[in-house]
Amino acid sequence: MTLEFAYQFRQDAARSDLRDLDRVALMTAATSDDGDVLAPGTEGTIVSVYRGGEAYVVEFPTPVGALATVRPGDIRLVERAPV
């Protein structure tokens, strides 16, 4: 994680009501932790929520196990996880 990205968590960011295991789709391109570029529309599952929804770690099936940290405005809900 870069220092610039870590600083983003300290800013007053918009929060969202998404939660763990919700299925989401990217609205903008994102870069995985391994450097793979994930195209808009790629669907994944939220596996971690930072500071009540300021950012999310999303796991994508392709490439296998790809993880990306994204902001609420970069994703949209596809399917709510069962309670």
ABEGO torsion letter per residue (X at the ends): XBAAAAAAAABBBBBBABBBGBBBBBABBBBBAAGBBBBBGBBBBBABBBGGGABBBBBBAOBBGBBBBBBAAABBBABBBBX
